[in-house]
């Protein structure tokens, strides 16, 4: 089930709204999430849907915890190539790979109750020592590609952006605006008494515990469904189980486990 939806798509003369919420996954993994009826999107399917909106101005609402960095890059590229103005509005969260997608906007606006987060790419590896060293080198190069996106948008130095990623930086709307990740704040006061524009104060409390309590609801659904299949929950589930390549699901489960551990450390 794709996590995007177009509004007003049937009226060529109207602008289009696009909502992005859910897990960002690779083309290879998308079918498994769809099989479990988990909201998701892959780059190829996204490009196909976006191509039907050529020439229209698009407002992209973002509320996602992110996912696969390469899938995020594919969606970012699709939006950058779109013929028409792209306005990104973050109304909840743009975290990890979702923050990369948000950077595709010609204009980026954030709700005073929204959050944006950037961090270093992570992965898992198996094998001997040289395999681990190679994986570390790959992650360094992946970080460089993400830095390219953030630097293009913000104009900040690579060193500063690298430190922000090292620190896993969480940004309120006001901080994102100060560092160039956003252009403005939604629902801001138009003017103060002296006639000068002033954005509304950001009321979002960046508490990791409250944020992370809801990070992996999608993944919990995945594990619940998978556990039912493993337990042979009825003939229907057993029949479906035969259609699933076991190793592929195990690989996804491992990635999810790593991600849960990463986010889970904030609630301990």
Secondary structure, 3 states (H helix, E strand, C coil): CECEEEECCCCCCCCEEEEEEEEECCCCCHHHHHHCCCCEECHHHHHHHHHHHCCCCEEEEEEEEEECHHHHHHHHHHHHHCCCCEEEEEEEEEECHHHHHHCCCCEEEECCCCEEEECCCCCCCCCCHHHHHHHHHHHHHHHHHHHHHHHHHHCCCHHHHHHHHHCCEEECHHHHHHCCCCCEECCCCCCCCCCCCCCCCCCCCCCHHHHHCCCCHHHHHHHHHHHHHHCCCHHHHHHHHCCCCHHHHHHHHHHHHHHHHHHHHHHC
